[in-house]
Amino acid sequence: MKNLYDQVSEECSKVVTNSYSTSFSMATKMLDSSIRNHIYNIYGFVRFADEIVDTFHDYPKETLLNRFEKDLYQSLSEKISLNPILNSFQKTVNAFSIDHQLIAAFLKSMRWDLEKKNYKTEKEYKEYIYGSADVVGLMCLKVFVKGDQEQYKMLKPAAMALGSAFQKVNFLRDLKNDFQNLDRTYFPNIDFKHFDEKAKAVIIKEIEADFDFALKGIFKLPSEARFGVYTAYKYYSKLLAKLKSTPSLNIQNTRIRVPNYQKMTVFARSYVKYRLNLL
């Protein structure tokens, strides 16, 4: 009956994905069914860890994260967990031999969110992004290439660039909540008390460079993954364009969103390009 429990666990990860991120869940649906559930499993894990450090303000966050991490490593060893999110994640990690160092780097960045409020140096900034975003892209890449180490090594830089771009867009989009509510600043050498168009332009230029590099790798992905990843790329590109056209003062005072009807347009156009074999 373990198979039934695993199915239930994966359904839990799918529910988490669909509940927390409309855009990511829509992009994941564009992946081939052979890999789709594994991406839900990865997202469920990283989403729950992020929830602990970002939203459970009335609870002992460090204690919860310690317990979550202990249960995680036990599940990876025993290949089962009574936490369905961890059970589905361990299944994916073990199925594709995902490097545990990637998981450790992710958890390190989550711990930094418990204690660090700003990233003053480029080194700290890059290390945080590597742990919070790049490694998630690498976990997904291991699934996309179905464990093929040669393909993984070839596409690794592009996957990291895409993860970085997504995270930096999130930083810019969530500037108001991070700065005003969580008292966090991620971009070094940016004074968010005097955030202006010049500072915004520096950030956007950095993100655009990441996207340009990542796109070359997207076109080289296996067909089972290419459309889904391209769809996510197009959505975040749309969000970046909206942030670019939004005055810096507005970004400081509100969370910029892409309306659902615009998301559907992005996905529809991506599908047309895919069907016309333009990817």
C-alpha positions, 0 to 999 in steps of 0.5 A, spaced: 500 500 500 506 504 499 504 506 492 497 509 494 500 513 500 505 515 495 500 517 490 496 521 496 503 525 498 504 527 491 497 529 490 498 534 497 504 537 493 500 538 487 495 542 491 500 546 495 503 548 488 496 550 485 494 553 492 500 558 492 502 559 485 497 560 479 503 562 474 508 556 477 502 551 477 500 553 470 507 552 467 508 546 471 501 543 467 505 544 460 510 539 462 510 532 460 506 527 465 512 523 466 516 529 470 510 533 472 509 530 479 516 531 480 516 538 479 510 539 484 514 535 489 520 539 489 515 546 489 511 543 495 518 542 499 521 549 497 514 552 499 513 549 505 520 551 508 519 558 505 512 559 509 516 557 515 521 563 515 516 568 511 509 567 514 509 563 521 510 569 525 507 567 531 510 560 532 517 558 533 520 559 526 527 556 528 524 550 532 519 548 526 525 549 521 530 544 525 524 539 525 523 540 518 530 539 516 531 533 521 525 530 518 527 531 511 534 528 512 530 522 515 526 521 510 531 521 505 535 515 508 529 511 510 525 513 503 518 514 507 515 520 511 509 521 515 509 528 512 506 527 505 510 533 503 517 530 505 515 523 503 513 526 495 520 530 495 524 524 498 521 520 492 523 525 487 530 526 490 532 519 490 529 517 484 533 522 480 539 522 485 539 529 486 545 532 490 544 533 497 548 539 497 543 542 493 538 541 499 543 543 504 544 550 500 537 551 500 536 550 507 542 555 509 539 560 505 532 559 509 536 559 515 539 566 513 532 569 512 531 567 520 537 572 522 539 576 516 536 582 514 540 585 509 545 583 504 551 588 504 556 585 499 555 581 492 558 575 495 553 574 500 547 576 495 550 571 490 550 566 495 543 567 498 540 567 491 544 560 489 541 557 495 534 560 495 533 559 487 539 557 483 539 550 486 531 549 486 532 550 478 538 545 478 533 540 482 528 541 477 533 540 471 535 533 474 528 531 473 528 535 466 534 531 463 531 524 467 538 524 471 542 524 465 549 527 468 552 530 461 546 534 459 545 536 466 552 539 466 551 542 459 545 546 461 547 547 469 549 554 467 543 556 464 538 553 469 542 557 474 541 563 470 534 562 470 533 561 477 537 567 479 532 571 474 526 568 477 528 570 484 531 577 482 524 579 479 520 576 485 525 581 490 523 587 486 516 585 485 516 584 493 520 590 495 514 593 499 513 587 503 520 585 504 522 592 506 516 594 510 514 588 513 520 583 514 525 589 514 529 585 509 533 588 503 537 583 498 540 587 493 547 590 495 549 597 494 541 599 493 538 604 498 531 602 499 529 609 503 531 612 496 529 607 491 529 611 484 529 610 477 536 609 476 537 604 482 531 600 479 534 600 472 541 597 475 537 591 477 533 590 471 539 590 467 542 585 471 535 581 471 535 581 463 542 579 462 540 573 466 534 572 462 538 572 455 543 567 458 537 562 460 533 563 454 539 559 450 539 553 455 531 553 455 531 551 447 536 545 449 532 542 454 528 535 452 522 536 449 518 534 455 520 540 459 521 545 454 514 548 453 513 548 461 520 552 462 519 556 456 512 558 459 514 560 466 520 564 462 515 568 458 510 569 464 516 572 468 518 576 462 512 579 462 512 581 470 519 584 469 516 588 463 511 591 467 516 592 473 520 596 468 514 600 466 512 601 473 514 608 477 519 606 482 515 609 487 509 605 486 514 599 486 515 601 493 508 602 495 504 596 492 505 589 489 505 589 482 502 583 479 500 580 472 492 579 471 490 572 470 487 574 463 494 577 461 497 570 464 492 566 459 495 570 454 502 569 455 500 561 456 496 561 449 502 565 445 507 560 448 503 554 446 502 557 439 510 558 438 511 551 441 506 548 436 509 551 430 515 548 432 518 555 434 522 553 440 
